[in-house]
Amino acid sequence: MADLPDMSNLFEQAQQLQSQLLGGQEAQAFEGVAGGGAVKVTVSGTGEFTGVTIRPDAVDPGDVAMLEDLVLAAVRDASAQVSAAMQQRLGGALGNLFGGSAG
C-alpha cells in the first residue's frame, strides 16, 4: 500500500499559505497613475478599487475619449502593482511552504 500524505498536515499548510498570501494585503493600497498624475486610481491589496482622483485640467468636454484612456491606463497600472505584490508574496509563501529556498 502506498504511503498517503498526512491530510491534516497538508490542510494546515494550505491554511498557512492562504494566511501568508492575504496577511496584511487587505490594508495595503496601490495607486495607479496616468497622464503625469492627471488621473489616479487607488486599489486595495485584495484588488478592490477604492478611489479615483481626476485633476480638473484633465477634463476636456471635447475629448472625453482621452479622459477614458487615462482612467483605463491608471486602472491597469494599479492592477499591475497588485499583481506584482501578490506574485512576490506567492513566491515567498511557496518557498516557506516547501522548506525555504533550495540551494
N, C-alpha and C positions, 0 to 999 in steps of 0.2 A: 504494500500500500504506500502510495506516495505521501511524503510529508506535506501537510497543508499548512499555510501560513496561519499564525495566530490572529484570528479575525478581530478580537478585541483590541489587540495592539495596533493592527492596521487601521482600525476605526479611530483610535486615539491619535495616531499620527496624522490622519486626514483632518481631524478637528484642529490639531496644532497648526497644520499647513494653512487651513482656512483662517485661523486667528492671525497668523503671521501676515497673510496677504491683505487682510482687511484692517488689522490693528493700526489705528491712527490714521488710516486712509480717509475715513469719513471727514475728519477735521481738516485735512489738508485741502488747500484751494489752489487752483491753477488759473492763470489769466492768459487768454489768447488775445493777441493784439494784431491789428491790421491798419493799413493806411497811416503808418507812423504814429499810431496811438489814437487815430480818429475814432476807431471802434475797438472796444474792449469787451470781452466775454469772460465771465468767471464761472468755473466749473468745480464742483466738489471732487474729492478723490474717488468717489463712487460713480462719477460720471453725470451727476445731476447738475443741470445748468442753473446757476443761482443768480446771475445778474448780467445785464447788458448796459454798457455806457456808450453813448454816441455823442461826440462833440458837435455842437451846433454848426460849425463850419463844414462838417461832413455831409450836412443835409442840403441837397440841391434839388428842389422840386422838379427841375428839368432833367435830372439824371438819377432817377430812382434806381436804375439798374446798377450804377456804380456803388450806391449805398448797400444794395442787396449783396453785391460781390464782396464788399468789405466785411459785412456781417458774417457771411459764409466763410470767408478766409479766417476771421477771428475764431469762429466756432471750430474750424478744422485745426487751428493752431492749439487751442485749449485741449481738444480731444487728443491730439498727438502727444501733448505733455502728460495727460492722464495715462495714456497707453504706455509711454516710456517709463513712467514711475511704476506702473503695475508690472511691466516686464522686469524691471530692476528688483522689485520685491519678490516676484516669482522666482527669479534666478537665485536669490539669496535663500528663500524659503525651501526650494528644492535641494539646494546644497546642504542645508541644515537637516532636512528630512533624511537624506541619504548619507549622513555622517560627515558633512563638510566637503571641502574641495578635494579632488583627487590629486595626488602628487607625490 
